[in-house]
Amino acid sequence: MNKKWIISVLCTLAIWGAGIFAFIHIKESVPKKLSQPSIIAVAENKYEKKEETSPELKEIIHKSQKLVVQIETEDGTLGSGFLYNNKGDIVTNAHVVANAKEVKVKTADSKEFTGTVIGVSNNIDVALVRVPELSSLQPLKVAKNRKAEVGDEVLALGSPLGLQNTVTTGIISGVGRTFDLQPFRYENVYQISAPIAPGNSGGPLVDSKTGEVLGINSAGYDQGSIGFSIPIPNVISLIEEWSEHPMTKLPEIVFVDNAYAHEEGDSFEEMAERLVSYFYEKY
């Protein structure tokens, strides 16, 4: 009888001991597991993260937009330009102001002024317009000596299709592109991926990191994100000369009708003609 009682007590103690051990083990291990991060939750959070425009880029865009203007000639040609110095000089394309002595200049805040063409080339697609009323504004920084490289991130600003203060982003996708389109020669120009359209002509190509003007947007392709921009170092000597010594007699610019349908197998030169002629359309 005593033997059975002792065995019963020992079994009971063994069961209690096992229960206590299990309780302690569960108490310690469960919180540890609960404190570990959820792998699924982390994966979901990765998809929730969205790329946002940096404050620095927004500031560059905001400052640049205020110094980009829309240009309109008497015959209805629309283009863009940007403030180059504290004399109120606006850099643009020659094909925008061709054969005009005065043009209408509209600023970002919708003010309109009359600008005088003080310099224009009949073989390089660049011109200079003076608006004395804008001389009090701080001009855009211009990269006079710096050449952009493939992969540089850029902004194209202007008034495509008359939509003023439009900004598109892209990169320098090619350099050293050269072609002729009478009467102009485009030599060692940038190829850019930023989408541009008629009305962007003459607008600045801006470095998205420094805010400096790298080039003058001159042409774009209507079937893809391809454009051309004239590097500032290529034309800075002309711009500075006109600013110091305005032309007293402007050259006549005679255009050749280069518009034709795009065909498969076009060479680069043939495609370039189509690209630039697309920009010569009147409104």
C-alpha positions as a Markdown table, in Angstrom:
| # | Residue | x | y | z |
|---|---|---|---|---|
| 1 | Met | 0.0 | 0.0 | 0.0 |
| 2 | Asn | 2.8 | 2.4 | 0.9 |
| 3 | Lys | 4.6 | 1.4 | -2.2 |
| 4 | Lys | 1.6 | 2.3 | -4.4 |
| 5 | Trp | 1.2 | 5.5 | -2.6 |
| 6 | Ile | 4.8 | 6.5 | -3.1 |
| 7 | Ile | 4.6 | 5.7 | -6.8 |
| 8 | Ser | 1.4 | 7.8 | -7.1 |
| 9 | Val | 3.1 | 10.8 | -5.4 |
| 10 | Leu | 6.1 | 10.5 | -7.7 |
| 11 | Cys | 4.0 | 10.4 | -10.8 |
| 12 | Thr | 2.1 | 13.4 | -9.6 |
| 13 | Leu | 5.3 | 15.3 | -9.0 |
| 14 | Ala | 6.6 | 14.3 | -12.4 |
| 15 | Ile | 3.5 | 15.7 | -14.1 |
| 16 | Trp | 3.7 | 18.9 | -12.1 |
| 17 | Gly | 7.4 | 19.3 | -13.0 |
| 18 | Ala | 6.7 | 18.8 | -16.7 |
| 19 | Gly | 3.9 | 21.3 | -16.6 |
| 20 | Ile | 6.0 | 23.9 | -14.9 |
| 21 | Phe | 8.9 | 23.4 | -17.3 |
| 22 | Ala | 6.6 | 23.7 | -20.3 |
| 23 | Phe | 5.0 | 26.8 | -18.9 |
| 24 | Ile | 8.4 | 28.5 | -18.4 |
| 25 | His | 9.6 | 27.5 | -21.9 |
| 26 | Ile | 6.5 | 28.8 | -23.6 |
| 27 | Lys | 6.7 | 32.0 | -21.6 |
| 28 | Glu | 10.2 | 32.7 | -22.7 |
| 29 | Ser | 10.1 | 31.7 | -26.3 |
| 30 | Val | 6.8 | 33.2 | -27.5 |
| 31 | Pro | 7.7 | 36.8 | -26.8 |
| 32 | Lys | 11.0 | 36.4 | -28.6 |
| 33 | Lys | 9.1 | 35.1 | -31.7 |
| 34 | Leu | 6.6 | 37.9 | -31.5 |
| 35 | Ser | 9.3 | 40.5 | -31.3 |
| 36 | Gln | 10.9 | 39.4 | -34.6 |
| 37 | Pro | 9.9 | 41.6 | -37.6 |
| 38 | Ser | 7.5 | 40.2 | -40.1 |
| 39 | Ile | 9.3 | 39.3 | -43.4 |
| 40 | Ile | 6.1 | 39.7 | -45.3 |
| 41 | Ala | 5.4 | 43.1 | -43.8 |
| 42 | Val | 8.9 | 44.3 | -44.7 |
| 43 | Ala | 8.5 | 43.2 | -48.3 |
| 44 | Glu | 5.2 | 45.0 | -48.6 |
| 45 | Asn | 6.7 | 48.2 | -47.2 |
| 46 | Lys | 9.3 | 48.1 | -50.0 |
| 47 | Tyr | 6.5 | 48.5 | -52.6 |
| 48 | Glu | 4.9 | 51.3 | -50.6 |
| 49 | Lys | 8.0 | 53.4 | -50.9 |
| 50 | Lys | 7.7 | 55.9 | -53.8 |
| 51 | Glu | 10.4 | 57.9 | -55.5 |
| 52 | Glu | 9.9 | 61.6 | -54.9 |
| 53 | Thr | 11.3 | 64.7 | -56.6 |
| 54 | Ser | 14.1 | 66.1 | -54.3 |
| 55 | Pro | 13.6 | 69.6 | -52.8 |
| 56 | Glu | 16.8 | 70.7 | -54.6 |
| 57 | Leu | 15.5 | 69.7 | -58.0 |
| 58 | Lys | 12.2 | 71.4 | -57.3 |
| 59 | Glu | 14.0 | 74.6 | -56.3 |
| 60 | Ile | 16.1 | 74.5 | -59.6 |
| 61 | Ile | 12.9 | 74.0 | -61.6 |
| 62 | His | 11.2 | 76.9 | -59.8 |
| 63 | Lys | 14.1 | 79.3 | -60.3 |
| 64 | Ser | 14.6 | 78.4 | -63.9 |
| 65 | Gln | 10.9 | 78.7 | -64.9 |
| 66 | Lys | 10.8 | 82.3 | -63.8 |
| 67 | Leu | 13.6 | 83.2 | -66.2 |
| 68 | Val | 12.3 | 81.3 | -69.3 |
| 69 | Val | 10.1 | 83.3 | -71.7 |
| 70 | Gln | 7.8 | 82.7 | -74.6 |
| 71 | Ile | 8.6 | 84.4 | -77.9 |
| 72 | Glu | 6.1 | 85.2 | -80.6 |
| 73 | Thr | 6.8 | 86.8 | -84.0 |
| 74 | Glu | 4.4 | 88.8 | -86.2 |
| 75 | Asp | 3.9 | 85.8 | -88.5 |
| 76 | Gly | 2.8 | 83.6 | -85.6 |
| 77 | Thr | 6.0 | 81.7 | -85.0 |
| 78 | Leu | 6.2 | 80.5 | -81.4 |
| 79 | Gly | 9.4 | 79.7 | -79.5 |
| 80 | Ser | 11.1 | 80.1 | -76.2 |
| 81 | Gly | 14.2 | 81.8 | -74.7 |
| 82 | Phe | 16.0 | 82.4 | -71.4 |
| 83 | Leu | 17.4 | 85.4 | -69.6 |
| 84 | Tyr | 21.2 | 85.4 | -70.2 |
| 85 | Asn | 22.5 | 88.5 | -68.4 |
| 86 | Asn | 21.6 | 91.7 | -66.5 |
| 87 | Lys | 21.0 | 93.7 | -69.6 |
| 88 | Gly | 17.8 | 91.9 | -70.3 |
| 89 | Asp | 19.2 | 89.8 | -73.1 |
| 90 | Ile | 17.3 | 86.7 | -74.1 |
| 91 | Val | 19.0 | 83.8 | -75.8 |
| 92 | Thr | 16.9 | 81.9 | -78.4 |
| 93 | Asn | 17.1 | 80.1 | -81.8 |
| 94 | Ala | 17.6 | 82.0 | -85.0 |
| 95 | His | 14.8 | 80.2 | -86.7 |
| 96 | Val | 12.4 | 81.5 | -84.0 |
| 97 | Val | 13.1 | 85.2 | -84.7 |
| 98 | Ala | 14.2 | 84.9 | -88.4 |
| 99 | Asn | 13.7 | 88.1 | -90.4 |
| 100 | Ala | 12.1 | 89.9 | -87.5 |
| 101 | Lys | 13.4 | 93.1 | -85.9 |
| 102 | Glu | 11.0 | 93.0 | -82.9 |
| 103 | Val | 9.1 | 90.2 | -81.2 |
| 104 | Lys | 6.6 | 89.8 | -78.4 |
| 105 | Val | 8.1 | 88.4 | -75.2 |
| 106 | Lys | 5.9 | 86.9 | -72.5 |
| 107 | Thr | 7.3 | 86.2 | -69.1 |
| 108 | Ala | 6.3 | 83.4 | -66.6 |
| 109 | Asp | 4.1 | 85.8 | -64.7 |
| 110 | Ser | 2.2 | 86.6 | -68.0 |
| 111 | Lys | 3.7 | 90.1 | -68.5 |
| 112 | Glu | 4.3 | 91.0 | -72.1 |
| 113 | Phe | 7.1 | 93.2 | -73.5 |
| 114 | Thr | 8.5 | 94.1 | -76.9 |
| 115 | Gly | 11.9 | 92.6 | -77.5 |
| 116 | Thr | 14.5 | 93.9 | -80.1 |
| 117 | Val | 16.5 | 91.4 | -82.0 |
| 118 | Ile | 20.1 | 92.5 | -81.5 |
| 119 | Gly | 21.9 | 89.5 | -82.9 |
| 120 | Val | 21.1 | 86.6 | -85.2 |
| 121 | Ser | 23.1 | 84.2 | -87.3 |
| 122 | Asn | 22.1 | 83.0 | -90.8 |
| 123 | Asn | 24.2 | 79.8 | -90.5 |
| 124 | Ile | 24.1 | 78.9 | -86.8 |
| 125 | Asp | 20.7 | 78.5 | -85.1 |
| 126 | Val | 21.2 | 81.1 | -82.4 |
| 127 | Ala | 19.9 | 84.6 | -81.8 |
| 128 | Leu | 19.8 | 87.3 | -79.0 |
| 129 | Val | 16.8 | 89.5 | -78.1 |
| 130 | Arg | 17.0 | 92.5 | -75.8 |
| 131 | Val | 14.2 | 93.4 | -73.3 |
| 132 | Pro | 15.4 | 96.3 | -71.1 |
| 133 | Glu | 12.5 | 95.8 | -68.7 |
| 134 | Leu | 14.0 | 92.5 | -67.7 |
| 135 | Ser | 17.4 | 93.9 | -66.7 |
| 136 | Ser | 16.6 | 93.9 | -63.0 |
| 137 | Leu | 16.1 | 90.1 | -62.9 |
| 138 | Gln | 18.9 | 87.7 | -61.9 |
| 139 | Pro | 19.7 | 85.7 | -65.0 |
| 140 | Leu | 20.2 | 82.0 | -65.3 |
| 141 | Lys | 23.7 | 80.6 | -64.7 |
| 142 | Val | 25.3 | 79.6 | -68.0 |
| 143 | Ala | 28.0 | 76.9 | -68.4 |
| 144 | Lys | 30.2 | 78.8 | -70.8 |
| 145 | Asn | 33.1 | 76.3 | -70.9 |
| 146 | Arg | 31.6 | 73.0 | -69.6 |
| 147 | Lys | 30.6 | 70.3 | -72.1 |
| 148 | Ala | 27.9 | 67.8 | -70.9 |
| 149 | Glu | 28.5 | 64.1 | -71.0 |
| 150 | Val | 26.3 | 61.1 | -71.9 |
| 151 | Gly | 24.2 | 60.2 | -68.9 |
| 152 | Asp | 24.0 | 63.7 | -67.4 |
| 153 | Glu | 20.5 | 64.4 | -66.1 |
| 154 | Val | 18.9 | 67.4 | -67.7 |
| 155 | Leu | 15.7 | 69.5 | -67.8 |
| 156 | Ala | 14.2 | 70.9 | -71.0 |
| 157 | Leu | 12.2 | 74.1 | -70.3 |
| 158 | Gly | 10.0 | 76.1 | -72.7 |
| 159 | Ser | 6.5 | 76.5 | -74.2 |
| 160 | Pro | 5.8 | 73.4 | -76.3 |
| 161 | Leu | 2.6 | 73.9 | -78.4 |
| 162 | Gly | 2.2 | 77.2 | -76.6 |
| 163 | Leu | 2.0 | 75.6 | -73.2 |
| 164 | Gln | 4.2 | 78.0 | -71.2 |
| 165 | Asn | 6.4 | 76.9 | -68.3 |
| 166 | Thr | 6.5 | 73.3 | -69.3 |
| 167 | Val | 9.4 | 71.2 | -67.9 |
| 168 | Thr | 10.4 | 67.8 | -69.1 |
| 169 | Thr | 13.2 | 65.6 | -67.7 |
| 170 | Gly | 15.7 | 63.3 | -69.4 |
| 171 | Ile | 19.4 | 62.7 | -70.0 |
| 172 | Ile | 22.1 | 63.5 | -72.5 |
| 173 | Ser | 21.8 | 60.4 | -74.7 |
| 174 | Gly | 24.4 | 61.3 | -77.3 |
| 175 | Val | 27.1 | 63.9 | -78.0 |
| 176 | Gly | 28.9 | 65.1 | -81.1 |
| 177 | Arg | 25.8 | 64.9 | -83.5 |
| 178 | Thr | 26.4 | 66.9 | -86.6 |
| 179 | Phe | 24.2 | 67.6 | -89.6 |
| 180 | Asp | 23.2 | 70.4 | -92.0 |
| 181 | Leu | 19.8 | 71.8 | -92.5 |
| 182 | Gln | 19.9 | 74.8 | -94.8 |
| 183 | Pro | 20.5 | 77.5 | -93.9 |
| 184 | Phe | 21.8 | 76.2 | -90.6 |
| 185 | Arg | 24.6 | 73.8 | -89.6 |
| 186 | Tyr | 24.2 | 71.9 | -86.4 |
| 187 | Glu | 27.7 | 70.9 | -85.3 |
| 188 | Asn | 28.6 | 68.7 | -82.4 |
| 189 | Val | 25.2 | 69.1 | -80.7 |
| 190 | Tyr | 23.7 | 67.2 | -77.9 |
| 191 | Gln | 21.1 | 64.4 | -78.4 |
| 192 | Ile | 18.7 | 64.4 | -75.5 |
| 193 | Ser | 15.9 | 62.1 | -74.3 |
| 194 | Ala | 13.8 | 64.8 | -72.7 |
| 195 | Pro | 10.6 | 65.0 | -74.8 |
| 196 | Ile | 10.3 | 68.4 | -76.5 |
| 197 | Ala | 7.9 | 69.8 | -79.1 |
| 198 | Pro | 7.4 | 72.8 | -81.3 |
| 199 | Gly | 7.5 | 75.9 | -79.1 |
| 200 | Asn | 10.4 | 74.5 | -77.1 |
| 201 | Ser | 12.9 | 76.0 | -79.6 |
| 202 | Gly | 15.2 | 78.4 | -77.9 |
| 203 | Gly | 14.5 | 77.2 | -74.4 |
| 204 | Pro | 17.3 | 76.2 | -72.1 |
| 205 | Leu | 18.7 | 72.7 | -71.4 |
| 206 | Val | 19.4 | 72.8 | -67.7 |
| 207 | Asp | 21.6 | 70.6 | -65.6 |
| 208 | Ser | 19.2 | 69.1 | -63.1 |
| 209 | Lys | 21.9 | 69.0 | -60.4 |
| 210 | Thr | 23.5 | 72.4 | -60.7 |
| 211 | Gly | 20.9 | 74.5 | -62.4 |
| 212 | Glu | 23.3 | 75.7 | -65.1 |
| 213 | Val | 22.3 | 76.1 | -68.7 |
| 214 | Leu | 24.1 | 73.5 | -70.8 |
| 215 | Gly | 22.5 | 74.1 | -74.2 |
| 216 | Ile | 19.8 | 75.7 | -76.3 |
| 217 | Asn | 16.9 | 73.3 | -77.3 |
| 218 | Ser | 16.5 | 73.4 | -81.0 |
| 219 | Ala | 14.7 | 70.4 | -82.3 |
| 220 | Gly | 12.6 | 67.3 | -81.4 |
| 221 | Tyr | 11.2 | 64.2 | -83.0 |
| 222 | Asp | 7.4 | 63.9 | -83.2 |
| 223 | Gln | 7.5 | 60.0 | -83.0 |
| 224 | Gly | 9.8 | 59.5 | -79.9 |
| 225 | Ser | 11.8 | 61.0 | -77.2 |
| 226 | Ile | 14.7 | 62.4 | -79.3 |
| 227 | Gly | 15.8 | 66.0 | -79.4 |
| 228 | Phe | 18.8 | 68.1 | -80.2 |
| 229 | Ser | 20.3 | 70.9 | -78.1 |
| 230 | Ile | 23.1 | 73.3 | -79.1 |
| 231 | Pro | 25.9 | 73.3 | -76.5 |
| 232 | Ile | 26.5 | 76.8 | -74.9 |
| 233 | Pro | 30.3 | 76.7 | -75.5 |
| 234 | Asn | 29.6 | 76.4 | -79.3 |
| 235 | Val | 27.8 | 79.7 | -79.4 |
| 236 | Ile | 28.9 | 81.7 | -76.4 |
| 237 | Ser | 31.3 | 83.9 | -78.4 |
| 238 | Leu | 28.5 | 85.0 | -80.7 |
| 239 | Ile | 26.2 | 85.7 | -77.8 |
| 240 | Glu | 28.8 | 87.8 | -76.0 |
| 241 | Glu | 29.7 | 89.7 | -79.1 |
| 242 | Trp | 26.1 | 90.6 | -79.9 |
| 243 | Ser | 25.5 | 91.6 | -76.3 |
| 244 | Glu | 28.5 | 94.0 | -76.3 |
| 245 | His | 28.0 | 95.2 | -79.9 |
| 246 | Pro | 24.4 | 94.8 | -81.1 |
| 247 | Met | 24.0 | 94.3 | -84.8 |
| 248 | Thr | 22.9 | 97.3 | -86.7 |
| 249 | Lys | 21.8 | 95.3 | -89.8 |
| 250 | Leu | 20.3 | 91.9 | -89.4 |
| 251 | Pro | 21.0 | 89.2 | -92.1 |
| 252 | Glu | 18.1 | 87.8 | -94.1 |
| 253 | Ile | 17.4 | 84.1 | -93.4 |
| 254 | Val | 16.1 | 82.0 | -96.3 |
| 255 | Phe | 14.5 | 78.7 | -95.4 |
| 256 | Val | 14.4 | 75.6 | -97.5 |
| 257 | Asp | 11.3 | 73.4 | -97.3 |
| 258 | Asn | 12.6 | 70.3 | -95.6 |
| 259 | Ala | 9.3 | 68.7 | -94.5 |
| 260 | Tyr | 8.7 | 65.2 | -95.9 |
| 261 | Ala | 7.2 | 61.9 | -94.7 |
| 262 | His | 9.4 | 59.7 | -92.6 |
| 263 | Glu | 10.3 | 56.4 | -94.3 |
| 264 | Glu | 11.8 | 53.2 | -93.0 |
| 265 | Gly | 15.6 | 53.1 | -93.4 |
| 266 | Asp | 16.2 | 56.9 | -93.2 |
| 267 | Ser | 19.8 | 57.7 | -92.5 |
| 268 | Phe | 20.7 | 59.9 | -89.4 |
| 269 | Glu | 21.0 | 62.9 | -91.6 |
| 270 | Glu | 17.6 | 62.3 | -93.2 |
| 271 | Met | 16.0 | 61.8 | -89.9 |
| 272 | Ala | 17.7 | 65.0 | -88.5 |
| 273 | Glu | 16.2 | 67.0 | -91.3 |
| 274 | Arg | 12.8 | 65.8 | -90.3 |
| 275 | Leu | 13.4 | 66.5 | -86.6 |
| 276 | Val | 14.4 | 70.1 | -87.1 |
| 277 | Ser | 11.9 | 70.9 | -89.8 |
| 278 | Tyr | 9.2 | 69.7 | -87.4 |
| 279 | Phe | 10.3 | 72.7 | -85.3 |
| 280 | Tyr | 9.9 | 75.2 | -88.0 |
| 281 | Glu | 6.2 | 74.9 | -88.2 |
| 282 | Lys | 4.1 | 78.1 | -87.9 |
| 283 | Tyr | 1.1 | 78.5 | -85.7 |
